[in-house]
Amino acid sequence: MSPVLAGVLQLTALVAALALAYRPLGDYMAAVYSSPKHLRAEKVIYRCIGANPDAQMRWPAYLRSVLAFSAMGVLFLYLLQRLQGGMPLSLGFASISPDQAFNTAASFVANTNWQSYSGEQAMGHVVQTAGLAVQNFVSAATGMAVAIALVRGFALPRALGSARAGGTTRTGDLGNFWADLVRGTVRVLVPIAVIGAVVLVACGAIQNFSGIHEVGQFMGGSQQTNGGAVASQEVIKELGTNGGGYFNANSAHPFENPDAFTNLFEIFLILVIPFALTRTFGKLVGNVKQGYAILATMGVIWLGFTALMMWTEFAHGGPALQAAGAAMEGKETRFGVGASSIFSVATTLTSTGAVDSFHSSFTAFGGGIQMLGMMLGEIAPGGVGSGLYGMLVMAVLAVFIAGLMVGRTPEYLGKKIGTREIKLAACFILITPTLVLGFTAASMTLPDALGSMLNTKALGAGSHGFSEVLYAFTSGANNNGSAFGGLNANTPWYNTTIGLAMLLGRFLPMVFVLALAGSLAEQQPVPATAGTLRTEKPLFAGLLVGTILIITGLTYFPALALGPLAEGLS
């Protein structure tokens, strides 16, 4: 079987698996977030944290809860790393330095999982399980909660929510963050993660608390390797679109990703919740066709990027062809070019950051596709929760543009898109490019930051070195977490600035999303008329795709021209 055919068949199997899971998972999540009942385990958690799950919140209260919970997460994870040296099961590793501890805490709480360290050489079992793995769950659940709050903003004050809390929902209420957080974790993420971890263990991923072992090598000598609760952390890092690996090689390591089946299974885990949330959205707003329109937009972009990446890598043009054996350089022989391309697009079009190949070794245009995928805003299908609310903000903007063209007040899902709503959407869209381009420009002017480029004398070093820095801040600000090799990011400058980019890139957009949700929830629905734009039709999906690509292109094209485009054309 040719490598191209193998890649196409794997992509076909992946699409089929996602299609089978789409409706049941989407419907289940809609039931989870709209149910008035609480499980016994959830009631115990509410009592422990002192929360009233039936108390409805307007957007400022919802936002305060999100920020307070996340701030406590950063503080706890920071202290856990700083105290690692005196903890049991630390494997003899020292405490993490202040700047790296801040960077890692910000990274995992922001659902980014950027790692400026080698996991197997820095983090003990307690930090990995009680710190990093826990944040993999709750950071994903936080993103889902914010997405559901925005969906409620479109749905309220219609039937959704009027049955919540005994019919006491007021205009402008968005639900309860603590209830949404706990339900997303207990009812959605944990059950799927348990099943997924069993699958990975059955296929060869490790799950233990063993220490460091000396392992002999075929060519003589030995190397050290350590065990860990790898399968359980691997499954939630993919399912929650987190991405931080137990080992430095991430999902290219056989302990995390043993074979071709687990590789495809992990890609499925990355994509299944973000795609299924479009079904949840359609169910909650009372029109599943609206969910299909958002799904179609995400699907067209994802399939287009995947096809383009596979074509680029199989063509293997550029320096990799001459330097190191074509496009297989930097890729796992267990997976090949096709599966590596599918994984690469899945991880950069979501906020996952997991890798099963060396992104810096992709062709120049392949690296550009990876960066462009993140620059879209992680919305196709995007991160767990963040992909849906990012796409809905873009839909608001697309409706506004359509309204300008026909000269009428734009509406989306029965809510008018006025001055306040479009200002909030514009602020949401401008935050990430400001962080990415601002920090990249600052790094290119500082000698110490430039000194972190380790391959400045390589072929195409000027453009490739710029791409390394651009990729780092694109990944951080978009909460992706993957990286180009060749950049030493474990420095005070990069640890601090990328940490700030991750926190600001995660939580500032949430401010505007929740403000938008509150503004929409306060409106009474307006009836559709003959002039209302039919947002469930293919025409709107096409308009939305065009809006996304044009806005991203106008924002980032100059930076891409200096980096991957210049390298690919050199």
N, C-alpha and C positions, 0 to 999 in steps of 0.2 A: 504494500500500500504506500502510495506517495505521501510525503509529509503534508502536502497541500490538502489532499483528500482527507487525511487523518484530522487535520485541523478543522475542516468544514464539518466532518461528522461529529466531532466533539462539540462544536458550536451548535449544531442541530440538536444534539442530545440535551445540551444545557437549556436551550429555548423550550424544548418539550417539557423538561422537568419544571421550569419556572411557570409554564402555562398550567401544568397540573396543580401546582401549589397556589396559584394566584387567587382563585375564587374562595376555596375553603379558608385559607389563612387570612385573606382580606375581610371576609365575613366574620371570622372569629375575633379579629382585633376590633372590628366595629362593635361587636357585642360586648367585648371587654370594657371598652371606654364609654359605653352608653348604659351599662347595667347599674341599677340602683342598689344592688346587693354587694356585700363585702364578704370575702372568704374568712374563715376562722383565723388562718395564718396572717392575713392582712390586718385583722382587728388587733392581733397581738403586736404587730409592728406599729400600728397607730398609737396604741397605749404606750409603747416604749419611747416613741419620739414625741408624744404629747400632742398629736395632731387630731383635729376633728375632720374626718374625710368628707362629711356632708356639708361643711361650711363652704358656700360659694365665694369665689374670688373675682373681683374685677382685675383688669390688666395690671395696675400698679402693684396690687398685693401678690398676684401670680408672679410677676417679675421679681419682686423682693424675695419671694420664696426660692425661686431659681437661683438668684445670685447668692443668697445666704447659704444655701445648701452647697453650691459649687465652691464658695470661698472656704467653707469648713473642709471640703474635700481636699483643696489645695494645701491647707494648713496641716491636715492629718497626714497626707502623703509625704509632704516635705519633712515633717518631724520623724516619720517612720524611716525615711532614708538616712536622715542625719544621725539616728540612733542605731542604725543597723549593726555597727561594730560590736555592740554589747548585747545583741539579741541571740537567742538560740536559733539553730538552723540557718545561721548566716553563712555557712560554708567557709568560714574564715575570711570573708570579704570585709574590707574596712567600710566605715561610714562614707556616704557620698558627699562630695564637696558642696559648698553652699550654692554656687551658681548652677551646677549640674542638677542638684536636688530640686532647685526652683524650676529649672527647665523641664525636668521629668514630671514633677507634680502638675505644672501647668499643662503639659502635653497630655497626660492621661485624663485629667479632669475635663479638658476641652475636647475630648474624643479624637485627639490627633495621634497620639502615641508615637510622636517623633522621638527617636532614640539617638543620643549623641554618645552612647556607650555600648559595649558588647554585653548583652544580657548574661551570658554564661560566665563572664569574668567580673561582674560587678554586683549583681543582685542575688541575695540569698532567698531561701524559700519563703520566709515570712513576708518580705517586701513583695515578692512576686505574687503570692496568693492573697494575703490580707490587704495588700495595697493596690497593686496594678490590676489584678484580675477583678477585684471588687469595683474599681473605677470603670473597667470595661463594661460591666453591667449597668451601673447607675448613670454613667455619662450617656450611654445609648438611650436609656429610659428617659433621661432628661430631654434629649432631642425629640423623642417621640411625643412626650408630654407637650412641648411647645407647638409641635405640628398639630396635635389634636386641638389645642387651644385656638389656633388660627382657624381650623376647620369649624369649630363651634362659632367663631365670629361670623363666618359666612352663613351658618345654619340657624343661629339664634336671630330673632326670638320665635322661630318656627317650632315645630313639634319637638325637635331635639332639645333635651335639657329640661323641658317643662315637666317631665316625669321625675327628674332628679330631685332628691331631697324633698320628697313629698309635694312637689309642685311649687316650690318656693323660689325657683330660679327667677332672678330679676333681669330686666333689660341691661345688657352690658356685662353680665356674669360670663366667665369663661371656664367654669368648673373649679376643681380643687387640685393644685399642683401635687400635693402629697398623695392624694388618691391616684392621680394619673401616674406618678412616679412608681408607687408600689405596685400598681396593677401591671404596668408595663414590664416590671422586673419579674414579679411572681407568676403572672399568668402567661406572659409571652416569651420573654428571654430565657428564663430558667428552664422551663420544660423542653424547649427546642434545644438548648445547650446540653442538657443531660443526654438526650437522644443522640445528638451530634457527637458528643464526647465518646459515647459507647461505640459509635461507628468508627471513629478515628482509632480508638484503642484496638478494636477488632482488626483494623487494617495495618497496625504496626506502630502507631504513635505511642510514645511512652507516657506513663502516668505513675509517678512514684515520688518519694522524698529522699532519694539516695544522695550520697555525697559525691565527691570528686573521685573519678577513677582514672588510672593510667592505662591507656589502650595502645596496644602495639600496632604498627603500621606495616603494610605489605612490603614496602621498600626498606624496612629497617627503621629503628628509632621508635619513638612513642609520642603520644599526645594525651593531654588531659581532657576529660569530658565529664560533665555532671548531669545528673538526672533532674527530675522535677515534675510538677503537675502540669505537664506540657499539653496533653490532649484537651483537658478542660479549659485551659487558657487559650489554646489555639481556636477552639470552636467559638468562644465568645468574642475573640478578637476579630473573627471574620463576620459572625452573625451580627455583632453590634457595630460593624464598620469601624473598628478601632485600628488594628494593624500592628501593634507592638509585639515583637516576637520574643520567645524565651531565649532564642539563640541569635547571634549576630547575623547569621545567614537567613534568618526569618523563615518564610515558607519554602525556601530552597533547601532547608536542612531536612534530612530524612527522618529525624525524630519528630518533626512537626508535620511533615508532608511526605509520607513514605512512597507513594507511587502515583501513577497517572489517574487512577480512580479517585484517590483522596484529593488530588489537585483539582479535578473537576467538581468534586463535592464541596471543596472550600470556595470555589468560585460561586457555586450555587448558594452557599450560605451568605456570601457577601451581597448578593443581588436580591434574595428572595423577599426580605422584609421591605426594602425601599420600593420595589415594584408592587408588592401586595398592598402597601399603604394607599396606593391610588384607588384600589377597590374599596378600602376602608373609607376614604374620602367620599367616594360616590355614594356609599351607603349612608353615611352620616348626613350628607346634604340632601338626601332623598332623591338622587338622580344618578344612577350608576353610569349613565352615558358620559357625564362630566368626568368621572374617574377614567373612563376609557380614553377620553381625549387627552388627559394628562399622561396616561400610560403610553398612548401612541407617540406623543412628543418625546418622552423619555426613550422609548424603544427605538425610534428612528435615529436619534442621536447616538445611542449606544451601539446599535448594529452598524451604523455608518462608520463610527470610529473604529470598531473592531475590524471591519472589512478593510479599511484604509491601513490600519496597523499591520494586518496580516500581509497585505500586498506589499507594503513598504519593507517589511522584514524579510519576506521571501525573495524580494528583489535584491536585498542586501547590498545596496549601493553605499558609497561613502568610505571613510577611513577603515571601518571594521573589516571590509572585504580584503583590503590590501594588507592590513596589519595582523589579523589573527583569525583566519579561517572563516570569513564571512559572518553571517548573522548568528551562528551558533556560539560565537565568543560571548561569554558572560551568561549563557543560558544552560540550564540543567539538561543533560542528555536523557534523563528520565522523562522529560516533558517535551522537549523539542521546541521548534520555532512557533508552531501553531498554538499550542497550549500556553506557551509563555506570552504570546501576543494577546490571547484572550484574557489571561490573568492580569496582564499589565493594564489593559483598558478598563477592566472591571474595577481594579483598585484605584485608578486615577480618575475615573468618572464617579467614584464614590469617595467618601472620606475615610477609606480603609487604610491605605498605606502599606499593607502587607505586600511582599514581593516574593516571587518564586524565580526571579532572574535579576541580573544586574542592570538596572535601568540606564545607567550611564553608558553601558555597552551596546545599547540599541543604536540603530543607525541615527544619524543626525535628525532626519525627518521623523523617525520613530520617537525620539526624545521630545521633539516638538509636539507631536500628537499627545504624548503624556502630559506635557505642561498645559497644552490647550484644553485638555479634558478637565484639569483642575481649575483653569482660569474661567471656564464656563460657570463656576460657582458650585461645583459638586452637586448637580441637579439632575443628572441623567444616568441612573436614577438617583444619584446622590447618597448622602449618608442616611442612616436610620433616623427618620424624622426630619433632619435638616434638608434632605433632598426634596421632600414634599413641600415644606414651607418655602424653600427657595424657589421651587417651580411655581408655586401659587403666587408669589410676589411677581415673578416674571409674567405670569398670566394677567395680573392686574395691570402691568405696564403695557402688555400687548393690547388689552381691551382699551386702554386709554389712547394708544396710538390709533387704533381702529376708529374710536370715537372722534378723534381729530380729523380723520380723513372724510368722515361723513357729516361732521358738524353737529353732533348731538352728544348729550351727556352720557359718558360710558357707564355701563352696568355690567356687573359680573355676579352671577348666581343671585340675582334679585337685589343686589346692593349697589348703590350709586358710588362710582369712583370719582370723588371730588378732589378739591385742592389738598385737603389734609391727607387723604389716602395716597395720592401720587407723590407728595413730599416724603412721606414715610417710606414708600417703595423706592424712591430715588436715593434716599439716605442709605437704605439697605444695600443697594447695588454699588454705591460709591465707596463703602467702607473697605472692602477687601482689596480692590485695586490700589487705593491710597496706601495701605499697609505694605503690599507687595512691592510696588514701584518705589515707594519712599525708602524703605529699608534696603532694597537692592541698590538704589542710587547712593545711599550713605555708605554702604559696604564697599562700593567701587571707588570711593574717594579716600578710604583709610588704609594706610600701609599695613597695619596689623591684620585687618580683615582680608586684604589681598594676599597676605602671606599664608593664609589658610588653604589656598589653592595648591594642591600637591603635584599637579601635572602641568604646570604652566609652560613647560618646554615641549609638550607633546604636539602631535600634528593637530592643527586647528585649535591650539591652546587658547588663543585670545578669545574666540567666540565660545569655545567649550568651557573655559573657565568662567566666563560671564554666565553661561547657561547653568553651571553648578550653583552659583549664588542665586540666580533668578529662580531656579527650581526649589532651592531651600526655602525661600520666603514665600513662594507660591504654595508650596506644600504646607508650611506652617500656618499661614494666614487663612488658608482654605480648610484647615483641620484635616489634612490628608495624612501626612506623616512619613511618606516615602521620601527617598533622597537619591540624588546622583552621587556616585562615588567620586573620590578625588578632592573632596572638600573636608578639611578638618574642622568640624562644627563644634568640637568640644573645647571651646575657648570662652573666656568671659564675655566677649562681644557677641558671639553667635548664640551662646546659651541664653544670654539675657534678652537680646533683641528677638530671637525666634520665639522665646517664651512669651514675650509681650505680644508678638504677632499672633500667637496661638490663642492667648486669652482674649485679646481685643477682637480677633477674627471670629471667635466663637460667641462671645456674649454681647458685643455691641449690636450685631444683627438681630439677636434675640430681643433686644430692647425695642427695635423698630417693628419686628414681627408682632410682638405682643401689643404694642401700641396700635398697630393696624388692626389686630384682632378686636381690641376694645372698641375702636372706632366703628368697625363693621357691626359688632354686636349691638351697638346702641341704635342702629338704623332699623326702621321698619321695612320689610321687603316691599319692593315695587313690582307690580304685575308686568309680565312680558307683553310687548306690543309688536306690531309688524316691523318696527324699526330696530328691535332689540337684536344685537349680535348673537347668533346661535353658537355658543361656545362649546357645544358638544359635537360640532360638525368637523369633518376633515379640514375644511378651509381654515378654521381657527387653529387647529393643530399645526398646519403649515405656517400660519402667521406667527405662532409662538416659536416654532423652530427658527424661522428667519429673524425674529426679534433677538433671540438668544445669541445667534451666531454673529449678527451685525454689531450688537453692543459689545460683545467680547472682542471681536476683531478690531473695532475702532479703539478700544481701550488698550489692548496689549500688543497690537501688531508691531509698533516700533521696537518694543523690547524683544519680541520674537525674531524680528529681522536682524537684530544685533547678535542673537544667540544661535538657536538651532538652524534658522534659515541661512544665515551667513556660513555656518559650518557645513551644511548640506550642499551649498552651491560652490564651496571652495574646492 
